[in-house]
């Protein structure tokens, strides 16, 4: 009887092993990340300003919300401007007139809101029952600020915009920290982006104070980035599993070009909601290449491709909220690089125009040969000197040999003196 029980247990154990193995095989092909295994890389996000403070002093004035919120926003904007541009100093004395004034008004502020809801589980086989549903808490917050920066010396606008920063993420309610359950494996797809700082901050929802601080930091950085060059470290999560791990490792090593090649040469996944995560990772690597490039045109090209990739990921799986945040981040970066690219294009056009004008003037410049020709044509001296004085450009050879040649050709001393004066005036 004992032997029969042991055999029966062995059969049951074998069946469970086969089922788990089949589930693991499916997981490797279809799942792209779990709550309990997070992978991310840090991108160094460099943004050129859309405007520029030409002076060295500035003042920040924020209104429209509680004094504690507005004072924190003022302090954060001030700190970011000074930290990112060593020329700038903040003016706090109302009697002292700053070179630039940044006026901002909080148009909307929604502190932390929590909504508990149920996330439906997924079926993992025709005969298998559905995985248990999981309760999640959706945490939201919003801060919107309208601002205008003015150059008080030159009396012109530097930058103006309305910026909005949102927080909208889901966290499991009382999720187990220990060994992952079947439910967490099949209901999780892309790890949730963490709040900045703090050990294990990505594994738990933020406190009301942490969320308030994050909204203020994000909104202030958006304003500062319009006025000075900014550099920001951004934690970006990667979809993993299903053949994406090799490219993830390359991105962790900052081998972005090789990672791009790896992702582009992978065969697309058959299902749109699977392919969405490969497209998302393509967006990440193109975004990284954009920030890594010193060439503005190349940076814009990579960022434009990243925007396309993120957009395709959203189209393939509209229900994945984590695809929305990088799309907004890319749109902001593209706006900054467009302004810089347009400015550089204007400078290039102006430089080419100046070079062309200089070359044309040089071609039409008056030379020793022209002066000798006028003298030999017996033009009167007054006309010759007037032509020398008012020529668009002159390219005379007034070396000793040049002057001897002029004299031998009949050019008198007064004309040679006029030639020297014209040469010195250039």
Buried (B, 14 or more C-beta within 10 A) or exposed (E): EEEEEEEEEEEEEEEEEEEEEEBEEEBEEBBBBBBBEBBBBEBEBBBBBBBBBEBBBBBBEBEBBEEEBBEBBBBBBBBBBBEBBEEBBBBEEEEEEBBBBBBBBBBEBEBBBEEEEEBEBEEBEEEEEEBEEBEBBBBBBBBBBBBBBBBBEEEEEBBBBEBBBBBEBBBBBEBEEEEBBEBBBBBBBBBBBBBBEEEEBBBBBBEEEBBBBBBBBBBBBBBBBBBBBBEBEBBBBBBBBBBBEEBBBBBBEBBBEBBBBBBEEBEEBEEBBBBBBBBBBBBBBBBBBBBBBEEBEEBBBBBBBBBBBBBBBBEBBEEBBBBBBBBEBBEBBBEBBBBBBEBEEEEEEEEEEEEEEEEEBEEEBBEBEBBBEBBEEEEEEEEBBEBBEEBEBBBBBBEEEBBEBBEEBEBEEEBBEBBEEBBEEE
